[in-house]
Amino acid sequence: MTWTQAKLLIESKLTENISFDPTSESRSIIESPSSYSCRTYNYYPEKGFKVKIGYYSYIDIPWSMLENMFEDSKKEKNRNIYRHSVFVNRYPNQAKNHGCHIHVVGKMFVYAGVARQVSARNYMILD
C-alpha cells in the first residue's frame, strides 16, 4: 500500500463521531480535516483530526503526522510495523506530553484499514 492509497482509506473511513473505544467517551474524532485546522505544536494551519482523549482533553493529528508515521513504519528497519519507537523518533515532545498520540495513530490506521494490530502496542501496515 502506498501513502496515496492509505490517505484515501483514511479520508473515506475516519469521520467525526467515530470512537476507537466504544466503551469510553474518549478516543473519538471530534473534528475531521474537512473542517478542522490543527492548532497545537505549530501545526497551524495544517488540516487534520481533533481527537478526544479525555473528558476535557484532545490532541491534534495532522495529515503530515499520519503520512510520516506511515512512511517511517514502511522503512526497512521497521519492517512495516508502526510502534512507539517510530513515533518517538519523529515526535518526542508529543510523545512526552501526551503518550496517547501513539495509540491514537495506530487505532486510526486500524479503523481505516491501513494496518492491523499485531500486539498490544504494534500495528502492521498492510500491503
C-alpha positions in Angstrom: 0.0 0.0 0.0 1.2 3.5 -0.8 0.6 6.7 1.2 -1.8 7.8 -1.5 -3.9 4.7 -1.1 -3.7 4.9 2.7 -4.8 8.5 2.7 -7.8 7.7 0.6 -8.8 5.0 3.1 -8.4 7.3 6.0 -10.4 10.1 4.3 -13.2 7.7 3.5 -13.5 5.9 6.8 -12.5 8.4 9.5 -15.2 10.9 10.1 -16.5 12.9 13.1 -18.0 11.0 16.0 -16.1 7.7 15.3 -14.9 6.2 18.5 -11.9 4.0 18.7 -13.0 2.7 22.1 -16.8 2.1 22.2 -16.7 1.5 26.0 -15.5 5.0 26.7 -16.3 8.6 25.7 -12.6 9.3 25.0 -10.6 8.3 21.9 -13.2 9.7 19.4 -12.9 12.0 16.5 -14.4 15.4 17.3 -13.5 17.2 14.0 -12.1 15.9 10.7 -9.8 17.6 8.2 -12.7 18.8 6.1 -13.5 21.4 8.8 -10.5 21.5 11.2 -7.1 23.1 11.2 -4.8 21.8 13.8 -3.8 24.4 16.5 -1.1 22.7 18.7 2.6 22.0 18.2 2.9 24.6 15.5 0.8 22.6 13.1 -1.4 25.6 12.3 -3.0 25.9 9.7 -2.5 22.3 8.6 -5.6 20.3 8.2 -6.1 17.3 10.5 -8.1 15.5 13.1 -9.1 16.7 16.5 -9.4 13.6 18.8 -10.9 13.5 22.2 -8.5 11.8 24.7 -10.3 12.5 28.0 -13.3 14.3 29.3 -12.0 17.7 28.5 -8.8 17.0 26.6 -8.0 16.5 22.9 -5.0 16.1 20.6 -4.4 17.2 17.1 -3.4 14.6 14.5 -2.4 16.5 11.3 -2.1 14.8 7.9 1.7 15.2 8.0 1.9 13.1 11.2 -0.2 10.3 9.6 1.9 10.4 6.5 5.2 10.5 8.4 4.2 7.6 10.6 3.0 5.6 7.6 6.3 6.2 5.7 8.6 5.7 8.7 6.9 2.4 9.5 7.4 1.2 6.0 11.2 1.7 6.2 13.3 -1.5 6.1 14.5 -1.1 9.7 10.9 -1.0 11.0 9.6 -3.8 8.7 6.1 -2.3 8.2 5.5 -2.1 11.9 4.2 1.1 13.5 5.2 1.2 17.2 6.3 3.5 20.0 9.8 4.0 18.8 8.7 5.0 15.3 6.6 7.8 16.8 9.1 8.9 19.4 11.9 9.3 16.8 9.9 11.9 14.9 7.7 13.4 17.6 9.5 13.2 21.0 7.6 16.2 22.5 4.2 15.0 21.6 5.0 11.5 23.0 6.3 13.1 26.2 3.3 15.4 26.7 0.6 13.0 25.5 1.7 9.5 25.0 -1.7 8.6 23.8 -0.8 10.1 20.4 1.0 6.8 19.7 -2.0 4.6 20.3 -4.5 7.0 18.6 -2.5 7.0 15.4 -2.3 3.2 15.5 -6.1 2.9 16.1 -6.7 5.4 13.2 -4.7 3.2 10.9 -6.6 0.1 12.0 -10.0 1.7 11.8 -9.3 2.9 8.2 -8.0 -0.5 7.1 -4.4 0.7 6.7 -2.9 -1.5 9.4 -3.9 -4.4 11.7 -3.0 -4.6 15.3 -0.5 -7.4 15.9 0.1 -6.9 19.6 -0.8 -4.6 22.4 1.4 -1.8 21.0 2.3 -2.8 17.5 0.5 -2.2 14.2 1.4 -3.8 10.9 1.0 -1.6 7.9 -0.9 -3.6 5.2 0.3 -4.1 1.7 
